[in-house]
Amino acid sequence: MMNDKRKIGRDVFPTHDKKRASSYTVAFSHPSRLIAFFCGLLFIVTSCSSTTTSAIPPTVTRSTAATAVPTQPPPSDDVLVARMVHNLTLDQKLGQMVISEFYTGTFNNDLQQMIQGDNISGVLIENKNGNAQTRDQLIALNKAMQSKAHIPLFISTDYEGGIVNELRLITGERPSEAAIGVTNDPQKAYAAGHSAASDLTGLGLNVNFMPIVDVLTNPKNPGLPQRTFGADPTLVTNMGRAYLKGLTDGGIVGCLKHFPGLGSANLDPHLALPTVNRSLATLNAVDLVPYRTMINEGIVPMVMVTHILNPQLDLNLPTSLSPNVVTRLLRDTLNFKGVIISDTLWMGGISNTYTLSQAAVMAVKAGTDLLLGPRGLAETQTMLFGLRQAVQNGQIAMSQIDASVMRIIALKLKYKIIPHDLALQLAGFMGSGNE
């Protein structure tokens, strides 16, 4: 037994120091002392290691716990929009391209199906459909609809003034565009737009299909009674710009209408398709002046395309269904980057010739992003079914759907209809350290 202990002493310490070897041999004669020795030896090794680490230059990191993890910059709005659209199914994307009408003043099962099941982009509030009866009723309805939406809704209306005022039961009468226009005072137009925005936000709406920038070259125009600022392109541009800025400053999405110009029509497109035979030169000098000016200024979020037949732009197709008008003229020539919306597709100018599904498919193929037209659940689902078939059979490219939905989502994000925190969640960034 003693021989084994001496061997340990000799292995651990130099054998030429016999006194030290002898003393450690005695120390190892008891197991508890042996354990104590090795604990001490471990302490010495650990201390040496610690000392060595402290001598490492500061550029070398030994402990990940002490390393600062760089924070990622917040995603840009472009990235958020792209990620949100990427995360949507085809049916959800198509739903985002439709604004529906409905026939109730309270939230019901049909609304729930359109909003949650069909993922519609928004609704149109109208007097004749019983949507806007009292202030409390409309506020409660709009809150209920938004609370059910996966992606917050466009809640839109035609809050014009004069004859067309879809909220008159709640807000009373408003001055017409003609009454504002005769003042030749853009400040009055701005005030009208800003007060409209205040009314709309207070009721839970976020889109007004205004201002009308038709240049009234036919004073007997049956579709625009008291609905234009005047007959001079410069006046219409200045008043329309001021009104739009009033809406924008008040947080409401505005929309220029009725592209490419309804001012010379002799029929109301609600009833039939007007023929407007105007050359591109005439359009450029008159009807397109407000559009070109404000688009170049970068202040236009949305443009509505109307239903007329202009054989000098397209021999066969109404303007709202014509690639020559929607894509080549508005998108490409005028370089409009925002959302293009159709005028209502159930209007006689379209529905006298085309079914709702046909019109929807043709409008999207022409370059339209957002469709007005279905009334109620059945028409909404019919339109969506027709669009889905057109994508699946290759009539409409998936890339075109994605581009339209990106413009729509970008507009909702810009006007805070989609709150930023919800955008992060829908884009899949929540929980990644970017929120």
FIDREN-833458 format. One record per residue (C-alpha): x, y, z negated. Coordinates in steps of 0.05 Angstrom, whole numbers, plus 5000, padded with zeros to 4 digits. Layout:
residues N
xx:yy:zz
X:Y:Z;
...
end
This chain:
residues 435
xx:yy:zz
5000:5000:5000;
5057:5047:4981;
5092:5031:5046;
5031:5054:5086;
5028:5120:5049;
5101:5134:5060;
5091:5121:5134;
5036:5174:5138;
5083:5223:5103;
5139:5209:5152;
5093:5215:5212;
5065:5282:5192;
5128:5316:5165;
5201:5316:5187;
5236:5257:5156;
5301:5297:5144;
5264:5336:5087;
5262:5278:5039;
5239:5319:4979;
5179:5347:5017;
5163:5278:5045;
5167:5248:4976;
5121:5301:4946;
5069:5292:5001;
5074:5216:4992;
5052:5227:4920;
4997:5274:4943;
4969:5220:4989;
4967:5169:4933;
4894:5187:4920;
4840:5187:4974;
4808:5252:4951;
4875:5287:4957;
4882:5260:5028;
4814:5289:5047;
4832:5355:5016;
4896:5357:5056;
4862:5347:5122;
4810:5400:5106;
4866:5448:5091;
4901:5428:5156;
4836:5441:5194;
4831:5510:5162;
4902:5527:5184;
4889:5504:5256;
4824:5544:5259;
4858:5606:5231;
4912:5600:5283;
4860:5593:5337;
4825:5655:5313;
4889:5693:5311;
4905:5671:5382;
4836:5694:5407;
4844:5763:5377;
4908:5771:5417;
4872:5758:5484;
4868:5821:5526;
4799:5855:5523;
4786:5839:5596;
4778:5766:5579;
4713:5745:5545;
4711:5682:5503;
4640:5689:5476;
4579:5695:5521;
4538:5717:5460;
4578:5780:5455;
4574:5795:5530;
4524:5848:5551;
4476:5820:5604;
4467:5871:5660;
4394:5892:5667;
4364:5887:5736;
4338:5952:5767;
4262:5954:5771;
4235:5930:5837;
4216:5983:5888;
4144:5992:5910;
4162:5960:5977;
4189:5898:5942;
4127:5895:5897;
4080:5900:5956;
4118:5847:5996;
4119:5799:5937;
4045:5811:5922;
4025:5796:5994;
4071:5735:5996;
4035:5707:5935;
3965:5712:5967;
3930:5656:6004;
3902:5667:6074;
3831:5674:6046;
3855:5725:5995;
3890:5765:6049;
3829:5765:6094;
3786:5787:6035;
3832:5846:6025;
3814:5869:6095;
3739:5876:6081;
3696:5929:6047;
3625:5905:6034;
3558:5937:6021;
3510:5909:5969;
3438:5918:5947;
3437:5928:5872;
3450:5978:5817;
3476:5926:5768;
3529:5872:5771;
3500:5806:5795;
3519:5737:5821;
3527:5759:5893;
3575:5814:5873;
3614:5765:5830;
3620:5717:5888;
3643:5771:5936;
3694:5800:5887;
3721:5736:5854;
3705:5682:5905;
3716:5721:5970;
3768:5770:5943;
3739:5830:5980;
3782:5893:5982;
3726:5939:5960;
3654:5961:5962;
3615:6018:5993;
3568:6057:5947;
3505:6081:5982;
3440:6114:5961;
3397:6073:6007;
3423:6008:5977;
3404:6029:5906;
3477:6031:5883;
3478:6101:5852;
3417:6116:5810;
3442:6148:5746;
3510:6168:5719;
3511:6115:5664;
3486:6061:5711;
3540:6075:5764;
3597:6080:5713;
3576:6013:5682;
3570:5980:5751;
3639:6004:5773;
3671:5982:5708;
3639:5913:5714;
3662:5904:5786;
3734:5925:5771;
3737:5880:5710;
3723:5819:5754;
3772:5835:5810;
3838:5797:5817;
3864:5857:5856;
3830:5923:5837;
3778:5947:5886;
3770:6006:5933;
3704:6035:5908;
3685:6080:5966;
3630:6126:5989;
3611:6182:6037;
3611:6241:5989;
3607:6296:6041;
3556:6350:6028;
3494:6375:6063;
3455:6318:6095;
3505:6262:6077;
3515:6255:6003;
3510:6185:5974;
3514:6209:5902;
3462:6264:5905;
3416:6230:5854;
3473:6237:5803;
3511:6299:5823;
3459:6340:5860;
3469:6377:5925;
3536:6399:5954;
3553:6450:6008;
3560:6421:6078;
3625:6422:6118;
3593:6473:6164;
3579:6520:6105;
3651:6513:6081;
3678:6522:6152;
3644:6588:6165;
3682:6619:6107;
3747:6607:6144;
3778:6601:6075;
3822:6540:6063;
3819:6554:5988;
3744:6540:5989;
3757:6475:6027;
3810:6456:5976;
3763:6471:5918;
3708:6429:5951;
3756:6371:5958;
3782:6377:5888;
3713:6382:5856;
3691:6321:5896;
3751:6284:5869;
3732:6303:5798;
3661:6278:5808;
3685:6213:5839;
3738:6196:5787;
3689:6211:5732;
3642:6159:5761;
3695:6106:5774;
3703:6114:5849;
3770:6121:5884;
3758:6130:5959;
3719:6185:5996;
3710:6178:6071;
3726:6252:6081;
3745:6300:6110;
3709:6299:6177;
3757:6331:6227;
3714:6326:6289;
3719:6389:6332;
3647:6405:6348;
3649:6418:6424;
3577:6397:6432;
3535:6440:6386;
3475:6395:6397;
3512:6333:6375;
3459:6289:6342;
3508:6250:6298;
3542:6309:6265;
3489:6358:6240;
3524:6407:6194;
3579:6355:6185;
3639:6391:6217;
3681:6451:6197;
3673:6482:6266;
3690:6484:6340;
3761:6510:6337;
3817:6457:6330;
3860:6503:6287;
3804:6520:6239;
3784:6447:6233;
3857:6428:6220;
3867:6481:6166;
3802:6466:6131;
3810:6391:6137;
3881:6395:6110;
3859:6436:6050;
3800:6390:6034;
3845:6328:6039;
3896:6359:5992;
3841:6374:5943;
3821:6301:5943;
3893:6277:5939;
3911:6323:5881;
3849:6297:5845;
3873:6225:5853;
3823:6204:5908;
3841:6168:5973;
3818:6211:6030;
3803:6189:6102;
3803:6229:6166;
3744:6213:6212;
3719:6201:6266;
3779:6183:6309;
3791:6196:6367;
3738:6250:6362;
3662:6249:6360;
3652:6324:6370;
3629:6321:6443;
3582:6261:6437;
3510:6266:6458;
3487:6203:6421;
3490:6182:6349;
3534:6118:6345;
3490:6094:6289;
3438:6082:6343;
3476:6069:6408;
3545:6074:6439;
3560:6145:6464;
3601:6154:6527;
3652:6210:6519;
3690:6219:6584;
3749:6262:6561;
3819:6260:6589;
3880:6249:6546;
3901:6320:6561;
3836:6347:6535;
3839:6302:6474;
3910:6326:6459;
3889:6399:6465;
3826:6393:6423;
3803:6329:6388;
3870:6301:6367;
3900:6366:6340;
3878:6354:6267;
3902:6282:6269;
3969:6297:6301;
3983:6356:6255;
3967:6321:6189;
3998:6255:6209;
4062:6291:6226;
4059:6324:6157;
4055:6256:6124;
3993:6271:6083;
3942:6223:6113;
3929:6158:6075;
3873:6131:6119;
3840:6143:6187;
3771:6117:6208;
3761:6098:6281;
3691:6110:6309;
3648:6076:6362;
3649:6113:6428;
3664:6092:6499;
3716:6135:6533;
3732:6105:6601;
3795:6147:6606;
3823:6110:6545;
3790:6042:6557;
3743:6024:6614;
3707:5969:6577;
3716:5969:6502;
3690:6017:6449;
3745:6057:6416;
3739:6018:6350;
3752:5952:6386;
3804:5977:6435;
3879:5962:6428;
3891:6022:6474;
3860:6068:6422;
3875:6035:6355;
3945:6011:6367;
3973:6048:6427;
3944:6116:6413;
3936:6121:6337;
3990:6074:6312;
4043:6082:6366;
4034:6149:6400;
4012:6189:6339;
4058:6146:6295;
4007:6135:6240;
4035:6091:6184;
3975:6088:6138;
3912:6046:6135;
3866:6044:6196;
3794:6030:6178;
3735:6016:6225;
3671:6055:6222;
3614:6011:6199;
3608:5951:6246;
3533:5942:6236;
3521:6010:6271;
3482:6005:6336;
3542:6028:6377;
3573:5959:6362;
3518:5913:6338;
3476:5924:6401;
3529:5886:6439;
3571:5845:6390;
3558:5800:6331;
3589:5819:6265;
3642:5765:6270;
3658:5782:6342;
3666:5855:6324;
3709:5840:6263;
3757:5796:6303;
3761:5846:6360;
3774:5904:6313;
3830:5867:6278;
3860:5846:6345;
3858:5919:6365;
3900:5937:6304;
3849:5954:6250;
3871:5940:6178;
3806:5948:6139;
3735:5932:6161;
3671:5966:6141;
3608:5929:6159;
3583:5869:6122;
3520:5880:6081;
3512:5831:6024;
3541:5763:6010;
3518:5725:6072;
3546:5776:6121;
3610:5782:6082;
3622:5707:6084;
3603:5704:6158;
3654:5757:6174;
3708:5724:6133;
3694:5657:6165;
3701:5687:6235;
3767:5720:6216;
3794:5655:6186;
3777:5617:6249;
3811:5670:6292;
3875:5664:6252;
3874:5588:6252;
3863:5583:6327;
3917:5633:6342;
3874:5692:6365;
3903:5735:6309;
3976:5727:6289;
3991:5715:6215;
4044:5769:6220;
3990:5820:6238;
3947:5799:6178;
4007:5807:6132;
4024:5876:6160;
3953:5900:6150;
3948:5873:6079;
4015:5904:6061;
3989:5972:6083;
3925:5962:6042;
3962:5939:5979;
4013:5995:5987;
3956:6046:5988;
3924:6016:5926;
3991:6018:5890;
4008:6089:5912;
3941:6116:5885;
3947:6075:5821;
3886:6034:5838;
3932:5976:5823;
3968:5995:5758;
4044:5985:5759;
4043:5932:5704;
3991:5892:5741;
4032:5899:5805;
4092:5868:5769;
4048:5811:5746;
4017:5799:5814;
4086:5801:5846;
4113:5749:5797;
4161:5795:5761;
4130:5793:5692;
4173:5753:5643;
4235:5761:5686;
4263:5820:5647;
4241:5871:5699;
4178:5893:5665;
end
